[in-house]
Amino acid sequence: MNQMRPFCCILLSLSLAIISATGCSETVTIGASKDATMYADAPDNSAGGAPGFYVGGNGSGSARRSLLAFDVATGVPAGSTITSAELTLHVGRQSSPTPLSMSLRRLTADWGEGTATAGPTIAHNGLGTAANTGDATWNQRMNPIGWTNPGAFSDTAATVSATTSVPGTLNGAATWSSTPTMVSDVQDWLNNPNANFGWLLYTSAETTAFTSKAFYSRSATTNEFGGFFDPEFLPALSITYLAAASPSGDYNGNGRVDAADYAVWRKSLSSSVSRGSGADGNESGMIDAGDFTYWRARYGNVVAGAGVNMNVPEPSTIANLLLVIVSFGFGRSTSIQRSCQIRLGHS
């Protein structure tokens, strides 16, 4: 077995070199940046500062809809590619234990959370309270600025982002699993933070009496009875992404930092771009003099992995290689928390 160890080391080094050339995904979980309830039967009331937000029909079948947003750009590096997005909320109060289907739609207009609350627990906020200036209500997105039409549907995308069945269990988790539309929403919020207005959360059963459910909001500190509260119950958006490579000064991607990159910078000067893309070497989001300085400091560098055709082994080949390593005496498994994706080159 000892004679095989040098061979194992060679294989291990080779496998690590292969993995280092691949893209590794990261997952981050971020909390809500704002959330609020809108009440159809109290259209000028708000509860943005309440410990919960409501969706569904109250005892008389009057609708409640909720708004929630997540500041994606503070949790995910600029220029990253979003591969998955999953929303988790926890039920803190309900009219009925019957599961209820709820959907998300991306909002196309901004709204205000405010601090209005009718009491310290979810139970106090079934009807909200008088809105303050800037609060979101059924009638207004930022009091006194109105929605295009009351209820906010007129200010949402036409496509449903995701739908799930919310359980009828108090403190139970409701999860909106990743969909292509959710991924597109989150990617757009990363690329264009100023257009991140979050989602509208609603149910088609909102005019049916006793269907409402309340979720713990980002302001929650207790359960509906004022007792124990698990911080895991707070709204959470889990995002998996592939981080963009750091800028190298190789603005045209030919593998060298040379005069051709200057031409790219000059042509795009004064343009606004996604941070770190194109000739944005200093990742400011604007092509400016700082990017020229960045390029000049790296002039003549060869960029590893860029502009080179590499035949990367198929994933099955890498898997077999690692199995060989394990079979030759690496008895302990190692947990790698990053998920690496093989990017196959084309000759």
N, C-alpha and C positions, 0 to 999 in steps of 0.2 A: 504493500500500500504506500510506503514512503517513497518508492520509486515513481509513483504516479503523481505525487504532489506537484513537482515542477510542471507536469503536463496540465494538471488542474489549474494551476496559477495562470498558465498561458491562456487556457480556455476562459477563465474568469475575466482576465484582462480584456480579451477579445469581446466577450459578451457585454462588459461594462462600456467599452468603446462604442459598440453598436447602440446600446441603450442611450448613451449620452448624445448620440446624433439624432435621437427621436424627440418628438414633442411630448412633454409631460403635462398632464392636466392638473389643475388645482381646484379645490372646492372651498368656497367661503359661504358662511351663513350670516346674513345681515338682518337687523331688526327694522321694523317700519320707521319711516321718517315722519309720517303723519297718517291719521285715520279719523274718520268721522261718520256719523249717521245722518240720513235725511229722512224726514217723516212726512208722509203724504197728508195726514190729517192735522199736522201742525207745521205747515209749509215754511214758516218763518222761524222755527225753532232749530237749535243746534245742540251738539253735545261733543264737540271736538276734544274737549279736555276730560271726557268721561272715561272710566276704566273699562268700557266695553262699547262695541258697535253692533247694531241690529240689522238683520236681514229677514224678510218674510212678512206675513200678515199678522196684525195684532188681533185682539178678541173680536173686533168688529170687521176684520178683513181689510184694514187699511195698510197700505204698503210701507215697508221700510227698506231702504237701500243703503249701502255703505260705500265709502271711498277709502282707499288705502294706497300708500306709495312707499317706495324704498329707494334710498339714495345709492343707486348702483355704482356710480362713478367714484364714491368714496371707498368702496369695498373691493373693486375689481380694477386692475391696472389698465390704463388707457391703451388702446390698440389690441386688446385681447379678443379672442374669438369665443363667444358663448356657445357651449355645447349642450347644456342642460339647465333647466330652471324649475324649481319645485317650491310651492307655497304651502306652508303649514299654519293653521289656526286652531285654537282650542275653544270648545264650546263652554261658556261660563254660565249660561242661563237659557232656558227654552220654554216655549208654550206647550210643546208636546214631545214625547220621546220618539216620535216617528222620524226616521231618516228623511232628509230633504235635499233634493238636487239643487245645487247652486252653481252659477257661472260667473266668469270674469270677462270683462271687456276693457280694452285699453282706452283710457280717457284722452281726449284730444284738446282739452282746455284745462287751465290751471284752476285750483280751488284752494280755499283756506281752511286750515284745521281749527284754529282758535283755541280758546281755553274754557269755553262754556261747559258746565256740567250741572246736573240737577241733584247730585249727591255723591257720596264716597264709594258706592258699590254699583255694579252693573244693574242691580235690581231697582235703583233709583232713577234710571235713565231710559225707561221705556218710551217716554214722550219728549225727552230733552228739555231745554229751557230757552228763554229768549236769546236770540243770536246777538253777538257783538259785531262791531264793524270788522269786516274781513272774514267772518265765519261762513262756512258752507252750510246751506239749508236746501230744502226741496226746491225753493224758488231761486235762490242765489248761489252762485259758485264762490263769490267773495262779496258778501253783503256790503253794499247794496247792488253789486254787479250781478246780473242774472245769468242763468244758463240760457242757451239758445231757446230751449223749451224746458219747463219745470221737470225735475226728476233726473236730469243729466243724460238720459239716453241719446238725446240729440247731439251730445258732445262726446260720443264714443265711436270707436271703429266699428265697421259693419260686421266684422268677423269675431266670433266668440273665441277668446284665448284658451279657455279650459273650462271643464265642467266636472264636478265630483258630487258624490252623495255624502252629505254631512251626517255623521252618526247621531243617534238620539241618546247619547251618553254624556252626562255632565263631566266636564274636563276631558272629554274624548277629543282626539286629534282628527281634524279634517285636512286631507292632503290633496292639493291640485297637482297631479303629476305632470312632468314636463311634456309639452307638446311643441311642435314646430312654431306655432303662433306665439306661445309664451317665450320661447327662445328668441324669436324675432323681436318681440316687445322689449326684452331685457337688453338685447344687443343694441337696439335703437336708443334706449335710455343711456347706455354706456357711451355710444358714439355722439349722442346729442343730449347732454344733461339738461339743457334749457328746455327741452321738449318732454321731460320726464314728469308726467302728471299722474302716473299710477293707473290703478284699475278701479272700475265700478264693479261691485259685488252685489248680485241680485238673484232672485229665484222667480221662475214662471208661476209659482204658487203664491205670489205676494198678496193677492187679493182674496186668498182663502183664510178664513178665521183660524186663529191659534196655530199658525205654522211658523211663527217667528223664532229665531234663535239668535242669541247674542254671543259674540266672540270676545275674549279678552283683548283689550286694546294695548297699545304700547304704554299707556298710562296706568295700567292695572297694577295693584299691589296687594289686593286681597281677593278672595272668592266672593260669590254673591251674598254670603252671610257675614262678610267682614273677617273671615278666618284665614286659615293657611292658604298661601298662594305659592305655586312653584314657578320660578322665573322661566322654566321651559315652556310655560303656557303662552308666553308673549308671541306676537306674530313673527314669523321667520321665513325668509326667502333664501333657499340654498341654491347657489349658482356654481356650476362647473364650467371652467374656461381653460383655454389654451393661451398662455401669455405670449405676447408678441416679443420677438427678439429685440434686444436693445439696439437703438440706432448705431450704425457703424461709420457713417459718413459716406457709405457706398450708396448714393442716392439712386443710381440707375441699375443696381443689382448685378453688375458684371463681375463681382468678386474683387475689385480693386477700388481704392479711393484715389480717383484721378481727375483729370480735367473734364471728363465727360460728366462727372457729378456736379461740377460747377455749372455746366450748361443747364442741368435739371434744376438746380437751385435758382439760377438767374431767370429761367422761364416761369417759375412758379412763385417768384418773389411777391410778397404782400398777400399771398393767398391764405385763406383760413382752411385748415385741414384737421382731421382727427389726430390727436396728439401722438407724435412718434411716427407718423406715416409720411411717405414721400420724402421730401427734403427737410423735414422737421427734425433735425438732429438733436436740438436741445429740448424737444418734447414740450414746446410752449403752446402748440395748437395754431401757430402762425409761422409762415415762412418769412424769416426776417434776417437781419444782420448777424444775429446770434448763431444761426444755422451755417452761415458762411464761415464764421470763426470756428465752429465745431468741425466743419469739413477740412479747413486749412490745417488744423492741429493734427489731423489724421492722414493728411495727404501722403500717398505712397504705400499705405498699409494694404496688405492682402487680407481679405475677409474670409475667415475659415468657413467652409461649407457653402459659400455663395458662388454662383457662377460655375459650379463644378458638377459634372454628371457623375453621380455615384450609384452603383448598383447595390442597393440595400437588401439584405436577405429577407425572404418572406417571413412573416411572423411564425409560421410553423417551424422554419429552420432555426430561428432563435430559441423557440421553445424546446426543440430537441437538443440544442446545444446546452441549454441550462439543465436539462434532465441528465445529460452526460456528466455535468459538473457535480450534480447532487449524487449521482450513483458512485462517484469516485471519492466519497468520504465527507462531503459537506452535510453533516447530519442535521444541523439546526436550520430551520427556515428563518428567513429574514422578512419582516413586514415592512414594505415600502409604502408609505402613505400617499405618495403620488401615483397617479394612474398614467402609465406611459403609453402613448399611441404611436404605432409605427407609421412613419411617413415614407412611402416607397418612391424612390427616384425613378426617373425615366431616362434612358440613354437616347 
